């Protein structure tokens, strides 16, 4: 009975995190235009996908994906994880994003980004991410990012702030 309740609570939290992350991805115009989407939700991490398409090609002869498109994927995935790391979820701003490029993305394949929040302080969240193709064995890039809380995304119904609105 206790295990069943615990599993139900965990699955509800993951469902809620997935709902918020998807809403975040739909609201950001450049991510929406690139067709990025959330594909998996973990307790402290998200996995998002950037589909291979003509609009993300940076080297027309070879078909390589432009680094800016991969950066957008990583920044948006990291920002979503950082937003969900605060309680209640918060609006965040990117303070720092460091990308370490390891290899070009292979033409014709979708790119995935897995971002994980590694630490949350009162106003700042620290996130690590990896961009890769199907398996994480050959990463395209590693990233570390810092986000600052800049407002409440969803006020809890019992909080003072939501009663004043």
C-alpha positions as CSV (number, residue, x, y, z in Angstrom):
1,X,0.0,0.0,0.0
2,X,2.7,2.5,0.9
3,X,4.8,1.5,-2.1
4,X,1.8,2.0,-4.3
5,X,1.1,5.4,-2.9
6,X,4.8,6.4,-3.3
7,X,4.8,5.2,-7.0
8,X,1.5,7.1,-7.6
9,X,3.0,10.3,-6.1
10,X,6.2,10.0,-8.2
11,X,4.3,9.3,-11.4
12,X,2.0,12.4,-10.7
13,X,5.1,14.6,-10.2
14,X,6.7,13.3,-13.4
15,X,3.5,13.9,-15.3
16,X,3.3,17.4,-14.0
17,X,6.9,18.1,-14.8
18,X,6.3,16.8,-18.3
19,X,3.3,19.0,-18.7
20,X,5.2,22.1,-17.6
21,X,8.2,21.3,-19.7
22,X,6.1,20.8,-22.8
23,X,4.3,24.1,-22.2
24,X,7.6,25.8,-21.8
25,X,8.8,24.4,-25.1
26,X,5.6,25.4,-26.9
27,X,5.8,29.0,-25.7
28,X,9.4,29.7,-26.8
29,X,9.1,30.8,-30.5
30,X,12.5,29.7,-31.8
31,X,12.3,26.3,-30.3
32,X,8.7,25.9,-31.6
33,X,9.9,26.9,-35.1
34,X,12.7,24.4,-35.0
35,X,10.3,21.6,-34.0
36,X,12.0,20.9,-30.7
37,X,10.0,18.7,-28.2
38,X,10.3,16.9,-24.9
39,X,10.8,13.2,-25.3
40,X,11.4,12.0,-21.7
41,X,11.2,13.3,-18.2
42,X,13.2,12.1,-15.2
43,X,13.1,13.3,-11.6
44,X,16.0,15.8,-12.1
45,X,16.4,15.7,-15.9
46,X,14.7,16.2,-19.2
47,X,15.5,14.9,-22.7
48,X,14.5,16.9,-25.7
49,X,14.8,16.3,-29.4
50,X,15.7,18.6,-32.3
51,X,14.6,16.9,-35.6
52,X,16.9,17.0,-38.6
53,X,15.4,19.3,-41.2
54,X,16.5,21.7,-43.9
55,X,16.1,24.7,-41.7
56,X,18.8,23.6,-39.2
57,X,21.5,22.8,-41.8
58,X,24.5,25.1,-41.5
59,X,26.8,23.5,-44.1
60,X,24.6,22.8,-47.2
61,X,27.2,20.6,-49.0
62,X,27.8,18.3,-46.1
63,X,24.4,18.6,-44.4
64,X,25.9,19.4,-41.0
65,X,23.5,20.9,-38.4
66,X,24.4,24.5,-37.5
67,X,25.9,24.9,-34.0
68,X,23.4,27.6,-33.2
69,X,20.5,25.1,-33.5
70,X,22.2,22.7,-31.1
71,X,22.9,25.6,-28.7
72,X,19.2,26.6,-28.7
73,X,18.3,22.9,-28.0
74,X,20.7,22.8,-25.1
75,X,19.8,26.2,-23.7
76,X,16.1,25.6,-23.8
77,X,16.4,22.1,-22.3
78,X,18.6,23.4,-19.5
79,X,16.3,26.3,-18.9
80,X,13.3,24.0,-18.6
81,X,15.2,21.8,-16.0
82,X,16.3,24.8,-14.1
83,X,12.7,26.2,-14.1
84,X,11.4,23.0,-12.7
85,X,14.1,22.7,-10.1
86,X,12.7,25.6,-8.1
87,X,9.8,25.1,-5.8
88,X,7.4,26.4,-7.0
89,X,8.6,26.3,-10.6
90,X,10.1,29.7,-11.6
91,X,10.8,31.8,-14.6
92,X,14.6,31.7,-15.2
93,X,17.2,33.7,-17.1
94,X,20.4,32.2,-18.5
95,X,23.4,33.7,-16.6
96,X,26.0,31.5,-18.2
97,X,26.1,28.8,-20.9
98,X,29.4,27.1,-21.7
99,X,29.5,24.7,-24.6
100,X,32.3,22.2,-25.3
101,X,32.0,20.9,-28.9
102,X,33.3,17.4,-29.4
103,X,32.2,16.5,-32.9
104,X,29.8,17.7,-35.6
105,X,26.3,16.3,-35.6
106,X,25.8,13.6,-38.3
107,X,23.6,14.7,-41.2
108,X,20.1,13.2,-41.4
109,X,19.8,12.2,-37.7
110,X,17.8,13.9,-34.9
111,X,19.8,15.4,-32.0
112,X,18.9,14.8,-28.4
113,X,19.8,16.9,-25.4
114,X,19.7,15.5,-21.8
115,X,19.9,18.2,-19.2
116,X,20.2,17.6,-15.5
117,X,20.0,20.0,-12.6
118,X,22.9,19.3,-10.3
119,X,22.4,22.0,-7.7
120,X,19.8,24.5,-6.7
121,X,20.5,27.5,-4.4
122,X,18.0,30.2,-3.3
123,X,18.2,32.1,-6.6
124,X,20.5,30.1,-8.9
125,X,20.3,26.7,-10.5
126,X,23.3,24.8,-12.0
127,X,22.7,22.5,-14.9
128,X,24.8,20.1,-17.0
129,X,23.8,18.8,-20.4
130,X,24.9,16.6,-23.3
131,X,23.8,16.7,-26.9
132,X,24.0,13.4,-28.8
133,X,22.4,11.2,-31.4
134,X,20.7,7.8,-30.6
135,X,23.1,6.7,-27.9
136,X,25.0,8.9,-25.4
137,X,28.2,7.1,-26.2
138,X,29.4,9.6,-28.8
139,X,28.3,13.1,-27.6
140,X,28.2,16.0,-29.9
141,X,28.7,18.6,-27.1
142,X,28.8,18.9,-23.4
143,X,27.4,22.0,-21.6
144,X,27.2,23.6,-18.2
145,X,24.8,26.4,-17.5
146,X,23.8,28.7,-14.7
147,X,20.2,30.1,-14.4
148,X,18.8,32.8,-12.1
149,X,15.3,32.8,-10.8
150,X,13.5,35.8,-12.3
151,X,9.9,35.3,-11.2
152,X,7.3,32.7,-10.2
153,X,6.1,30.5,-13.0
154,X,3.2,29.1,-11.1
155,X,2.2,30.4,-7.7
156,X,0.9,27.7,-5.2
157,X,-2.8,28.3,-4.5
158,X,-2.1,28.7,-0.8
159,X,0.7,31.3,-1.2
160,X,0.2,34.9,-0.4
161,X,1.2,36.0,-3.9
162,X,-1.6,34.0,-5.5
163,X,-4.3,35.4,-3.1
164,X,-3.3,39.0,-3.9
165,X,-3.7,38.6,-7.6
